[in-house]
């Protein structure tokens, strides 16, 4: 991954589509942690934290920049980042990452800059800056760790519908998994990494950001860039979504009703009410090739960005008719809360992973149990959406508002998020299995007063607890629907027992009965004897914090505020790797004789000796 201190973990192969597979997720994560622990030196730890709280401070104060003696010991070079606080040596040595860093800075025309708001504690000087200073390198954002889950879809239609629905869920899951309240050794007034990463990869020119003032755009045009570098781009390339992708016209029942189809497509435009520029040339090409408008708009939005990294020998040499490297290159550097992933080109029908939807907002958790809980819960909600024909659509503008709320301090328990009041279609006894599915109403006019007059508004603000557990008699809640789905599929008892622990953990987190990692970290800092209540987090606290997080992940430190009554079985290096049953003959030497003697000298044989004493002649 981007940071030279980071490790990315993935399963060796995808899970299959059975309930029992959900029980394998945590086991797989534990094995990965076990193997990581087995590779550590005696003075190394590997906490699964979102970010290193002291990154960029060099063990000194926030204001101590790279001119200090400690930075010289790091052989500080900033030729790539031009950062005053971050040496190039922290970047993974793979050439892709250095190229990303340099090209973002060059295209932007200046260093990147993230400005998390400072948390003002009891003794924080009133003269202190409102913002934490010095986050001027890509490593502050892309050095953050997250929990991403990719869902297999049956086809493009299902993947696109999941894309839209999971986008609405993204702010809620970001808030519930919040775990990064410290940046450059200072407590921030935000709890998540999201805005930091968005700023750290923001390659937009001043004109694209709309900050040129009275300068004539003709003076800054650059024909090498997408949109000549002057098209207004309201978002960083790391952001929430800009367009919904589902196409109502794909429903066979709607094709016979052009009036209704036209109305629904107009409603899609009403939902897509956020600022979303498109590349006109890409849009024309896609429409002429027969791509439907919804998907064409989504793809053409990607093409408002420039590719950030290309490899020598993979430019003109690529045959776009048979390879998708150029598209993948662009797609992989548009980082959104969800990503629609078409099938790889170079696979056949039997081996292709097909269409997938990647869910990207969640922050990494301290334990494998928590990570498994949120991964499994996300998967369950994706199945619930499809099984119960749920509609989570929000206007993009309100989705953007939710993302702004999700990053705030204690958003999991204090913030309210726009959500649909009615997410499931009404049951109709006259419906048959051949009737149109909920897709024919998925894009119902979000501003239609007729829909709202006899009940709650179509959208309302809800807490995480209400979204997860339900509100009133009209909104069932995501967790109860997950249980209903598990009953519907006939989930086996053993799997249900494990899955229930995961769902209940999410519910307790949403209700505030369990702390988010961000709140736990804040409380750890404020309870530490070295904290002066001035917002600054010194090295001694950071060291103790990282060790505590590592120990919690290994199960050697209890954390009831985080986990409740869940106990993490201790993780040790033992058994990290499978031991091969070797058939190679053991050489005849004194060690072989001693080994045999060790297990034969006792009469009668007592079995395996865990810690056998050495033989007399050793």
C-alpha positions in Angstrom: 0.0 0.0 0.0 1.0 3.7 -0.2 2.8 4.0 3.0 6.1 2.0 3.5 4.8 1.0 6.9 1.4 -0.3 5.6 0.3 -3.8 4.8 -2.8 -4.6 2.8 -4.6 -7.9 3.6 -7.0 -9.7 1.4 -8.4 -13.3 1.4 -6.5 -15.7 -0.9 -9.7 -16.3 -2.8 -13.3 -14.9 -2.8 -15.8 -16.3 -0.3 -18.6 -18.3 -1.8 -22.3 -17.5 -1.5 -23.3 -19.5 1.6 -24.2 -18.4 5.1 -21.4 -20.5 6.5 -18.9 -18.4 4.6 -19.8 -15.4 6.8 -18.3 -17.3 9.7 -15.0 -17.7 7.8 -14.3 -14.0 7.5 -13.1 -13.5 11.1 -11.1 -16.7 11.0 -9.4 -15.5 7.8 -8.6 -12.1 9.4 -7.2 -13.8 12.5 -4.9 -15.9 10.4 -3.7 -12.9 8.5 -2.9 -11.1 11.8 -1.2 -14.2 13.1 1.0 -14.4 10.1 1.8 -10.7 10.4 2.7 -11.1 14.0 5.0 -14.0 13.1 7.0 -11.7 10.9 7.5 -9.0 13.5 10.8 -8.2 15.3 10.9 -8.0 19.0 10.6 -4.2 19.0 7.8 -4.0 16.3 4.0 -4.0 16.7 1.2 -4.0 14.1 -2.0 -2.3 15.4 -4.8 -2.1 12.9 -5.3 1.6 13.4 -6.6 4.0 10.8 -3.6 6.3 11.0 -0.4 6.7 13.0 -1.3 9.6 15.3 2.2 11.1 15.4 2.9 10.9 11.6 4.7 14.0 10.5 5.8 15.3 13.9 9.3 13.6 14.2 8.7 13.2 17.8 8.4 16.9 18.5 5.8 19.5 18.5 3.3 20.2 15.7 5.3 23.3 14.6 8.6 21.4 14.4 9.2 21.0 10.7 11.9 19.2 8.8 14.8 21.5 9.7 15.2 19.8 13.0 18.1 17.4 13.9 15.7 14.5 14.3 14.6 14.9 10.7 18.2 14.9 9.4 18.6 11.5 11.1 15.8 10.3 8.8 17.8 11.4 5.8 15.0 13.8 5.0 14.4 14.2 1.3 11.3 15.8 -0.1 12.1 15.9 -3.8 8.8 14.0 -4.6 6.4 15.6 -2.1 8.0 19.0 -1.5 6.5 18.6 1.9 7.9 20.4 4.9 6.8 17.7 7.3 6.9 14.4 5.4 10.0 12.7 4.0 9.9 10.8 0.7 11.2 7.7 2.5 7.7 7.0 3.9 6.4 6.3 0.4 6.2 2.6 -0.7 9.2 2.1 -3.0 7.0 0.8 -5.9 7.3 3.5 -8.6 3.5 3.8 -8.9 3.2 5.6 -5.5 6.0 8.1 -6.0 4.6 8.9 -9.5 1.1 9.4 -8.0 2.5 11.8 -5.4 4.5 13.9 -7.8 1.9 14.0 -10.5 -0.9 15.1 -8.2 1.3 18.0 -7.0 2.4 19.0 -10.5 -1.1 18.9 -11.9 -2.5 20.9 -9.0 0.2 23.4 -9.3 1.1 23.3 -5.6 1.4 21.0 -2.6 -1.7 19.3 -1.3 -3.0 20.6 2.0 -5.4 19.0 4.5 -6.7 21.1 7.3 -8.5 19.1 10.0 -10.2 21.3 12.5 -8.5 21.4 15.9 -10.4 20.0 19.0 -10.3 22.8 21.6 -9.9 21.1 25.0 -10.1 22.7 28.5 -6.6 24.2 28.3 -6.0 24.7 24.6 -4.7 28.2 24.1 -7.3 30.5 22.5 -4.6 31.7 20.2 -4.1 28.3 18.7 -5.0 27.9 15.0 -8.5 26.6 14.3 -6.9 24.0 12.1 -4.1 21.5 12.5 -1.2 22.7 10.4 1.4 20.9 8.2 -0.6 18.1 6.6 1.0 18.9 3.2 1.7 15.5 1.7 -0.3 12.6 0.2 0.9 10.3 2.9 -1.3 11.9 5.5 -4.4 10.7 3.6 -3.3 7.6 1.6 -1.3 6.5 4.7 -4.7 5.8 6.3 -6.2 2.3 6.6 -9.7 1.3 5.8 -12.0 -1.7 5.6 -13.3 -2.4 2.0 -15.7 -5.1 0.9 -16.3 -6.2 -2.6 -19.7 -7.8 -3.5 -20.2 -10.2 -6.4 -23.3 -9.4 -8.5 -25.3 -11.7 -10.8 -25.0 -9.2 -13.7 -24.4 -5.6 -14.5 -28.0 -4.6 -13.5 -27.7 -6.0 -10.0 -24.2 -4.5 -9.5 -25.5 -1.0 -10.6 -28.5 -1.2 -8.3 -26.2 -2.2 -5.4 -23.9 0.7 -6.2 -26.7 3.2 -5.9 -28.1 1.7 -2.7 -24.8 1.3 -0.9 -23.9 4.9 -1.7 -26.8 5.9 0.5 -25.5 3.7 3.3 -21.9 4.9 3.1 -22.1 7.9 5.5 -23.8 5.8 8.2 -21.1 3.1 8.0 -18.3 5.7 8.0 -19.7 7.3 11.2 -20.1 3.9 12.9 -16.6 2.8 12.1 -14.9 6.2 12.9 -11.4 5.7 14.2 -9.0 8.6 13.5 -9.3 11.5 15.8 -5.6 12.5 16.0 -3.5 14.1 13.2 0.1 15.2 13.5 0.0 14.7 17.3 -3.1 16.9 17.8 -6.7 16.0 18.7 -8.9 16.9 15.9 -12.6 17.9 15.9 -13.3 15.2 13.4 -13.3 11.4 13.8 -12.6 10.0 10.4 -10.0 10.0 7.6 -12.3 10.9 4.8 -11.7 14.7 4.4 -8.0 14.2 5.0 -7.7 11.7 2.1 -9.9 13.9 -0.2 -7.5 16.8 0.3 -4.3 14.7 0.1 -5.1 13.5 -3.5 -6.8 16.7 -4.7 -5.1 17.3 -8.1 -7.5 20.0 -9.3 -6.0 23.1 -10.7 -7.0 26.5 -9.1 -9.4 27.0 -12.0 -11.0 23.6 -11.5 -11.4 24.5 -7.8 -12.9 27.8 -8.6 -10.4 29.9 -6.7 -8.9 32.0 -9.6 -10.8 35.1 -8.8 -10.6 37.7 -11.6 -7.9 35.9 -13.6 -8.9 35.2 -17.2 -9.4 31.5 -17.8 -7.7 31.8 -21.2 -4.5 32.6 -19.4 -4.4 29.3 -17.5 -5.7 26.9 -20.2 -3.6 23.8 -20.6 -4.6 21.7 -23.5 -2.7 18.7 -22.1 -5.3 18.3 -19.3 -8.8 17.0 -19.3 -11.1 19.9 -19.7 -8.1 22.0 -20.5 -7.6 22.3 -16.7 -10.3 25.0 -16.4 -13.6 22.9 -16.2 -15.1 23.4 -12.7 -14.8 20.3 -10.7 -16.7 20.6 -7.4 -15.2 17.5 -5.8 -11.8 16.0 -5.1 -11.3 12.7 -7.0 -11.6 11.1 -3.6 -15.3 11.7 -2.7 -18.8 10.4 -2.5 -20.5 9.5 -5.8 -21.6 12.1 -8.4 -24.1 10.0 -10.4 -26.5 7.1 -9.8 -25.9 4.3 -12.2 -29.1 2.1 -12.2 -31.2 2.3 -15.4 -34.9 1.9 -14.9 -35.4 1.4 -18.6 -33.8 -2.0 -18.3 -37.0 -3.3 -16.7 -38.9 -5.3 -19.3 -42.3 -4.2 -17.8 -41.4 -0.5 -18.2 -40.4 -0.7 -21.8 -44.0 -1.2 -22.7 -45.0 2.0 -20.9 -43.1 4.9 -22.5 -44.9 7.6 -20.5 -44.1 6.0 -17.2 -40.5 5.3 -18.4 -40.0 8.9 -19.3 -41.4 10.0 -16.0 -39.1 7.7 -14.1 -36.0 8.8 -16.0 -36.9 12.4 -15.2 -37.1 11.4 -11.5 -33.6 10.0 -11.8 -32.4 13.5 -12.8 -34.2 15.0 -9.8 -32.3 12.6 -7.5 -29.0 13.4 -9.3 -29.2 17.0 -8.1 -25.6 17.4 -7.0 -22.9 19.1 -9.0 -21.6 16.4 -11.4 -19.6 17.5 -14.5 -19.2 15.2 -17.4 -16.9 14.9 -20.4 -19.0 15.7 -23.4 -16.8 13.7 -25.8 -16.9 10.6 -23.6 -20.7 10.9 -23.2 -21.2 11.1 -27.0 -19.0 8.1 -27.6 -20.9 6.0 -25.0 -24.4 7.0 -26.1 -23.5 6.3 -29.8 -22.2 2.9 -28.8 -25.6 2.1 -27.2 -24.7 2.6 -23.5 -27.8 3.7 -21.6 -27.8 7.3 -20.3 -27.3 6.5 -16.6 -24.2 4.4 -17.1 -22.9 6.8 -19.8 -23.2 9.7 -17.3 -21.3 7.8 -14.7 -18.4 6.8 -17.0 -18.2 10.2 -18.6 -17.9 11.7 -15.1 -14.8 9.6 -14.6 -13.3 11.0 -17.8 -13.4 14.6 -16.4 -10.2 13.5 -14.6 -6.7 12.8 -16.0 -5.0 9.5 -15.5 -2.3 10.0 -12.8 0.1 7.2 -13.6 1.1 5.5 -16.8 3.9 3.0 -17.3 6.4 3.1 -20.0 5.6 0.5 -22.7 1.9 0.5 -21.7 0.5 3.6 -23.6 0.4 3.3 -27.4 1.3 -0.3 -27.0 -2.1 -1.1 -25.5 -4.8 -2.3 -27.9 -8.0 -0.8 -26.5 -10.1 -3.3 -28.5 -8.7 -6.2 -26.4 -7.4 -4.7 -23.2 -8.8 -2.4 -20.6 -5.7 -1.1 -19.0 -6.3 2.5 -19.8 -9.8 2.5 -18.4 -8.7 0.6 -15.3 -5.9 3.1 -14.8 -8.5 6.0 -14.8 -11.1 4.1 -12.8 -8.6 3.0 -10.1 -7.7 6.7 -9.3 -11.3 7.9 -9.0 -11.8 7.0 -5.3 -15.4 7.1 -4.3 -17.5 5.6 -1.4 -18.5 2.9 -3.8 -16.9 1.6 -7.1 -18.7 -0.2 -9.9 -16.3 -2.8 -11.2 -16.9 -4.3 -14.7 -15.6 -7.8 -15.5 -11.9 -8.0 -16.4 -11.5 -8.3 -20.2 -9.0 -11.1 -20.3 -11.2 -13.8 -18.7 -13.6 -16.3 -20.1 -17.2 -16.7 -18.9 -16.3 -19.5 -16.5 -13.5 -17.8 -14.7 -14.5 -14.1 -14.9 -15.5 -12.6 -11.5 -18.2 -10.8 -13.4 -19.7 -7.4 -12.3 -18.9 -6.4 -8.8 -19.6 -3.5 -6.4 -16.9 -2.3 -4.0 -18.0 -0.7 -0.7 -15.2 1.7 0.4 -16.2 4.1 3.2 -15.5 2.1 6.4 -12.5 2.7 8.6 -10.3 -0.2 9.9 -11.1 -1.5 13.4 -8.8 -2.5 16.2 -9.8 -6.2 16.2 -10.7 -8.9 13.7 -14.0 -9.4 15.4 -15.0 -5.8 14.7 -13.7 -5.8 11.2 -15.6 -9.1 10.5 -18.8 -7.7 12.1 -18.9 -4.6 9.8 -17.8 -6.6 6.7 -20.5 -9.2 7.3 -23.2 -6.6 8.2 -22.5 -4.7 5.0 -22.8 -7.9 3.0 -26.1 -8.8 4.7 -27.5 -5.3 3.9 -26.6 -5.8 0.3 -28.5 -9.1 0.2 -31.4 -7.5 2.2 -31.6 -4.7 -0.4 -32.0 -7.2 -3.2 -34.2 -9.7 -1.4 -36.7 -7.2 -0.1 -36.5 -4.8 -3.1 -35.4 -2.0 -0.8 -35.1 1.6 -2.1 -32.5 3.7 -0.2 -32.3 6.4 -2.9 -31.5 9.9 -1.7 -31.0 13.1 -3.7 -27.2 13.4 -4.2 -27.3 16.8 -2.4 -28.6 15.1 0.8 -26.1 12.3 0.4 -23.3 14.9 0.3 -24.8 16.5 3.4 -24.7 13.1 5.1 -21.0 12.7 4.2 -20.2 16.1 5.8 -22.0 15.0 9.0 -20.4 11.6 9.1 -16.9 12.9 9.7 -17.8 15.0 12.7 -16.8 14.1 16.3 -19.1 11.4 17.7 -21.3 11.4 14.6 -22.2 7.8 15.3 -24.3 8.8 18.3 -24.9 12.6 17.9 -25.4 13.2 14.2 -28.6 12.8 12.2 -28.5 11.6 8.6 -31.0 12.0 5.8 -32.6 8.7 5.0 -35.7 7.4 3.3 -38.7 7.0 5.6 -40.1 4.2 3.5 -37.5 1.8 2.1 -39.6 -1.3 1.2 -42.5 -1.6 -1.3 -46.0 -2.1 0.1 -47.1 -5.7 0.2 -49.9 -6.4 -2.3 -51.9 -9.5 -2.0 -52.8 -9.3 -5.7 -49.2 -9.3 -6.8 -47.8 -12.4 -8.5 -44.3 -13.6 -9.1 -44.6 -12.3 -12.6 -45.4 -8.7 -11.5 -42.9 -5.9 -11.9 -40.4 -5.7 -9.0 -39.8 -2.7 -7.0 -37.5 -1.4 -9.7 -40.5 0.2 -11.4 -40.8 2.5 -8.3 -37.1 2.8 -7.4 -36.9 6.3 -8.9 -40.2 7.7 -7.5 -40.3 11.5 -7.6 -38.4 12.6 -4.5 -40.2 15.9 -4.4 -43.8 14.6 -5.1 -46.0 16.0 -2.4 -48.7 13.4 -3.2 -46.4 10.7 -1.9 -45.8 12.6 1.4 -49.3 13.9 2.3 -50.6 10.9 4.1 -47.6 10.0 6.2 -44.1 10.9 7.1 -42.0 12.8 4.6 -40.2 10.7 2.0 -36.9 11.7 3.5 -36.2 12.5 7.1 -33.3 12.9 9.5 -32.5 9.9 11.6 -29.8 8.9 14.0 -27.6 5.8 13.3 -29.6 4.0 16.0 -32.9 4.7 14.2 -31.4 3.7 10.8 -30.1 0.4 12.2 -32.8 -0.5 14.7 -35.9 1.2 13.1 -38.1 4.1 13.8 -41.8 4.0 14.6 -44.0 1.6 12.7 -43.1 2.8 9.2 -39.3 2.3 9.2 -38.3 -1.3 10.1 -34.5 -0.7 10.5 -31.7 -2.5 8.8 -30.8 -4.9 11.6 -34.4 -6.3 11.9 -34.5 -6.7 8.1 -31.2 -8.6 8.3 -32.7 -11.0 10.8 -35.7 -11.4 8.6 -33.5 -12.2 5.6 -31.6 -14.8 7.6 -34.9 -16.5 8.6 -36.1 -16.4 5.0 -33.0 -18.2 3.7 -33.1 -20.8 6.5 -29.7 -19.9 8.0 -28.3 -22.8 10.0 -28.1 -22.5 13.8 -24.3 -22.4 14.1 -23.9 -19.7 11.5 -26.8 -17.7 12.9 -25.1 -17.7 16.3 -22.0 -16.2 14.9 -23.8 -13.7 12.6 -26.0 -12.6 15.5 -22.9 -11.5 17.5 -21.9 -9.3 14.5 -25.3 -7.8 14.1 -25.7 -7.1 17.8 -22.3 -5.5 17.9 -23.3 -3.0 15.1 -26.6 -2.3 16.9 -24.8 -1.6 20.2 -22.3 0.7 18.5 -25.2 2.6 16.9 -27.0 2.9 20.2 -23.9 4.3 21.9 -23.6 1.3 24.3 -20.2 0.6 22.7 -17.7 3.2 21.8 -16.4 3.8 18.3 -12.6 3.4 18.1 -12.4 7.2 17.7 -14.2 7.8 21.0 -12.1 5.1 22.7 -8.9 6.8 21.5 -10.1 10.2 22.7 -10.9 8.8 26.1 -7.6 7.0 26.3 -5.7 10.2 25.6 -7.7 12.3 28.1 -7.3 9.7 30.8 -3.5 9.5 30.3 -1.5 11.1 33.0 0.8 12.9 30.5 -2.1 14.7 28.8 -2.3 18.4 29.6 -5.8 19.0 28.1 -4.3 21.3 25.5 -5.1 19.2 22.4 -1.5 18.1 22.0 -0.8 14.4 22.2 2.9 13.8 23.1 5.1 10.9 22.2 4.6 9.1 25.5 0.8 8.9 24.9 1.1 8.0 21.3 3.5 5.2 22.2 1.2 3.8 24.9 -1.8 4.2 22.6 -0.3 2.2 19.8 0.8 -0.5 22.1 -2.7 -0.7 23.7 -4.3 -0.9 20.2 -1.9 -3.7 19.3 -2.6 -5.6 22.5 -6.4 -5.2 22.0 -6.0 -6.6 18.5 -4.1 -9.6 19.8 -6.6 -10.2 22.6 -4.1 -9.6 25.4 -5.8 -6.5 26.6 -9.5 -6.3 27.5 -11.5 -3.5 26.0 -15.1 -3.7 27.3 -15.9 -0.2 26.2 -15.2 -1.2 22.6 -16.3 -4.9 22.6 -18.7 -5.3 25.5 -18.8 -8.9 26.6 -16.9 -10.1 23.5 -13.5 -11.7 24.4 -10.8 -11.9 21.7 -9.0 -15.2 21.9 -5.3 -14.4 22.1 -3.4 -14.4 18.8 0.1 -15.8 18.8 2.6 -16.7 16.0 2.1 -20.4 16.7 0.3 -22.0 13.8 0.7 -19.1 11.5 1.8 -21.3 8.6 1.0 -24.8 7.6 3.7 -27.3 8.3 4.5 -29.6 5.4 4.7 -33.3 6.1 8.2 -33.8 4.8 9.3 -37.2 3.3 12.9 -36.3 3.2 15.1 -38.7 5.2 16.5 -37.4 8.4 20.3 -37.5 8.3 21.9 -40.1 10.6 23.7 -37.9 13.2 23.7 -37.4 16.9 20.7 -35.1 16.7 18.6 -37.7 15.1 19.6 -40.3 17.7 18.8 -37.9 20.5 15.4 -37.1 19.0 14.5 -40.8 18.9 15.8 -41.4 22.3 13.8 -38.5 23.7 10.6 -40.3 22.9 11.6 -43.9 23.6 13.4 -43.8 26.8 10.3 -43.6 28.9 8.4 -46.8 29.6 5.5 -47.0 29.0 5.3 -44.3 26.3 3.3 -41.4 27.7 2.6 -39.5 24.5 3.8 -36.1 23.1 6.0 -34.1 25.5 5.3 -30.4 25.2 8.5 -29.2 26.8 10.8 -32.2 27.0 14.0 -31.9 29.0 17.2 -32.2 27.0 18.8 -35.6 26.9 21.7 -36.1 29.3 24.4 -35.8 26.6 23.1 -32.5 25.2 
